[in-house]
Amino acid sequence: AVREVFEETGVRAEFVSLVCFRHMHKVRFGCSDLYFICHLRPTSEEIKVCPNEIADAQWLKMENYLADESISATNRFIVESFRRQRQSGQTINGQLVQSYDPSKKPDHLCYSVGPNKL
């Protein structure tokens, strides 16, 4: 997510947490599609759109974004989920967990709901 945001917008950011994800079967090219939405904290603000990746980008307040009637039900759900997570102090965080076979594989990240680590 951090790399994608930088490539598409020129904005540098750091990962905070996973907001949600969705899974759909037989979408593009008849394949399954996993779509992960991350909470990133920007560390720069200037937007430099990559025209090969996206048509436009801008900073918006969540309230203004949600007020737009053209926003899809999926995107509306994602933003509302993020708002609920911020209000509750709960989010989906990653934690390093020992691998099944520490002699052959490094620790890995497991994600679960827990207190926000901001």
Buried (B, 14 or more C-beta within 10 A) or exposed (E): EBEEBBEBBBBBBEEBBBBBEEEEEEEEEEEEEEEEBBBBEBEEEEBEBEEEEEEEBEEEEEEEEBEEEEBEEEBEBBBEBBEEBBEEEBBBBBEEEEEEEEEEEEEEEEBEEEEBEE
